[in-house]
Amino acid sequence: MKIDVEHYTQEELEEEGVFDWPIWERDEEKFDWFYDQTELCYILEGEVTITTEFESVSIKAGDFVTFPKGLECVWDIQSAIKKHYSFE
């Protein structure tokens, strides 16, 4: 299971309707997380390292991220996160 990080243009984000998605915010913290469905998100602010059994991925403002269903990971937020998100 792999975390996919991409960079979309403003136009691509608007076409996907990203800016109409709900917003989630979290301060600096470290916690375990499990995805029971696929999540798409666009990072508006902050920086976080996501660690799984197989990889460690740093994401930051401007990244478009796909977390696959079934993923178990640890979120380590270095700088308060603000993101738009949607579940598939």
Secondary structure, DSSP 8 states (H G I E B T S, - for coil): ---EEE---HHHHHHHTGGGS-EEEE-SEEEEEE-SS-EEEEEEEEEEEEE-SS-EEEEETT-EEEE-TT-EEEEEEEEEEEEEEEE-
